[in-house]
Amino acid sequence: MKQLLVLLFTFRSLSLLAQHEVLSADLQPHWRVHTDSGYVAYDGIEPVMAIHFLVHANTGHGDFLKIHAKEAVSVFLNQQLVIAEREALVLSIDSLRREFAQDDFMISIYGREMAKNTLQTTLVHYALVEGKSIHEKRPPMYAIDFVLIAAGIILTLLIVIIKLNPKLASDYFSVTKIFSLRESEDSIVYTRITSSSNFLFYGFSSLTIGFFLMILFINLPGKWLMRPATLSDLMQDWLLLSTLVIVVFSIKMLIIYLFASLFQLRDVAGMQFFNWARLFFLFVGFSTALLSVSMLTRVMAEPWFNFFYVSSGVLLILWIVLAFFKIASKARLSLFHLFSYLCATEIIPSLIVLKILYY
């Protein structure tokens, strides 16, 4: 009997980790109470101090008897005490059968003023939750190869940019200058926005952003139209996405300079475009490095890739707010004209991009 109690307490103390509870049967319709004429069905009208129900040979195989009471109760099996003064417990039906060497037995629950709304008796079973295994399916090998090759190309280009123009590279990767409202120190950089060094940076940024999109595409296939099946397909899709990104860069630059001339804001056009490109490059660069490592090591699951996917859209909105303050600190425009300029150069283009990303 002591072994049974240890077993029962084990079932009660464990929270049935890695399991999911499924209801097999509600035992309330089978409740009986003892009267002078024998055991009769409990009508649920008056509270009682004892509830009885039968467990038959064909009932409860693989199930657990789950008891939950508002106040402490004691459980008896064929008038033998099993558990005393407990409010909640879980008993294995199969273990009870083996311990008492019986297939049919009566469960009796004794307590104070028990009723249908203060006592629950159910049969439940537990379906094991599928766990992660060391043999869990890895991403396709061509996807792993693509990540390694593309990361190597991007790192090589990064080293080339730093070697060719260290000062300009430090401007590209400066986080503080993105949020700085004083832009006079960067005026020389902005006037050379169409220089060869800057175009090298734009090409490098487009490849990095295209790589970022490809990583999301591989791990979130339901959100994209392309379906690559080989390494060559991934490389072609990467070049295609990078080309689309550089086209977006060019259109963005054209729109900013066009409306900056219209609103007589030529002195803020370079600052606006350069900081926009800088912000997205830093975000994408950090995200790409993190997601590449996670993809190779399988540390992150799909929700994390969804997080970075949604964060891209959030960053577009945050940039609009930041651009408002940066332009307002440098341009002498009324609030109406400033808002009109932002609508033309930031808000409407961002809404179009958001529509494409989250169609």
C-alpha positions, 0 to 999 in steps of 0.5 A: 500500500505504501508503494501505491501511495508513493506512486499516487503522490508522484502523479499528483506532484508532477505537473505531467510535463511535456503532456497535453490533457485530453478529456475522456469522460465526465463521471458526474452522471455516474455519481451515486449516494448511499441511502436506506434503499441502497445506492441511488443516482445523485440528483444534485439538489442537496449537498452530500458528504459522500459520493460513489461511482463504479469503475468497470473493467472496460473503463479507463484503460490508459486514463487517469482519474482527476479529482478537483474539489473546493474543499479537501476530500478523502478518496477510498477504493472499495472502502480502503483509504487511498488519499486523505484530505486533498483538494486535487489529485490525479490517479492512474486507473491502470495502477489502481487495477494492478495494485488492488488486483481488481478490474471492477471497483468502487471509488468513494469520495468523502468530504464536507457538503459536496455538490456538482458545483464544488466537486469535479471527477473526470477521466483524462488521458495525456497525449505526449507533446512532440519534442525536439530531437537531435534528428530533427529535420535541418534546412535543405543543404542547398539553403545552408550552402547559400547562406555560407556563400552569400555571407562570405561574399558580403563579408568580402565586400565589407572588407573592401569598402572599409579598406577603400575609404575608412572614413566614409565607412565609419559614417555608414556604420555610425548609429549615433549620427542616425539620431543626431539632429545636428547634421552640419558635420556630415555636409561633405558626405551628403554633397558626394552622395552620387560618388563612386564610393557611395554607389559601392555602398548602395550596391553592398547595401542592396546585396545585404538587404536582398540576403536578409529577404532571402533568409526570411523567404527560406524560413517563411515560404508562405509569405513569398511567391518564389519557390527555389529548389536548388542552390542556383535558384537561390543565387538567382533569386538573391540577385533578383531581389538585390536588383529590385532593392537597388531600383528602390534605392534609385527611385527613393533618391529620385523622389527625394531630390525631385521634391526637395527641389520643389520645396526648396530643400536641396540642403536636406535631400542628401541628409534625408536619403543617406540617413534612410539608407544608413538606418536600414543597412544597420538594421538589416546588417544586424538582423542578417548576421543574427538570422544567419547564425540561427539558421546554421545552428537552428537556435531560432524557430519560425516565430523569431523570423516572423518577428524580424519580418514584422520589424522591417515594417515597424522600422519604416514607420519609425523612420518617418517619425525620425525624419520629421524631427531631423528635417524640422531641425534643419528646414524652415518650413511651416508644419503644413508644408513639412507634412506635405513634403514627408507625405511625398517622400516618405509616407506614401512610398512607405505605404506602398512598400508595406502593402507589398511586404504584407499583402 
